Amino acid sequence: MAATKSVLAHKHFRLDAVKLKQAQRVLQSPTETDAIERALDLVISEHERSRRAEAANERFLRSGVTIRDVFHALDA
């Protein structure tokens, strides 16, 4: 993913306080803002990982490789 310049913006959200505290604990964040930043980073990286996996799967399928079930586990 290309590096982008960070721009801080003041936003006001209505968030579930219990979920926010849980995310803060799970992400081991010292502040609520840091927890939100880390959660957003995780979402972005997971999306990129999924996009790359899907692209690799498409390349694999287009390669024309033949998959054989040598154990006959898929025979029904």
N, C-alpha and C positions, 0 to 999 in steps of 0.2 A: 504494500500500500504506500502511496506517495506521502511524504511528509507534508503536513499542512501547518500553516502558521496558526497558533492558538489565539483566539480572540475571546476575551472574557466579556460576558454580558450578564447584567443583573436581570434575573428572571424570578417571578413569583409563582409558586405552585402550591396547590392544596394536595398534600400527600398524607397517606396513612402513616401515622406516627409509629405504630407497632411495626409495620413493614420496614420503615426507615431504620428503626433501631435494630431490627433483626439483620438487615443488610449491613449495617455498620458493624455489628458483631461478627457476622460471617466473613466480611471483607477485611476485618481487623483495621478498620478506619478510625483515626482519632476524632474525626469530625463528621457531621452529617454531609457537609459539602464534599468532603473527600470520598465518602461512601458513594455518593451519587456519581462523582467523577469516575471512580473505579468501576461501578456498575455499567456506566456508559462505555468505558473502554472494553469491558468484557463483552458487551453486546456487539460492538463494532468488530472486535477480533473474531468472535464466533461467526459472525456473518461472513467475514473474509475467509475463514477456514472452510465454511460450508460452500462458498462460491468456488473455491479452489478444488474441493473434493468433487463437486458436481462437474466441473470442467474436466478433471482427470478421468472421471467415470465416462463422460461423453467421448473423450479421446480413446479410451479403452474400447468402448462399444463400437466406435467407428473403425478401429484398427482391423476388424474382421477376424479376430482371434476366435478359435473354436474351443469351447470349454467342454471337457469330457468328464462325466461322473464315473471315475474308475471304481468306486465302491458301490455303484448302483443304488445309492441312497435316495436319489430323486425319482427312481422308477416307482410309479404308483399303479 
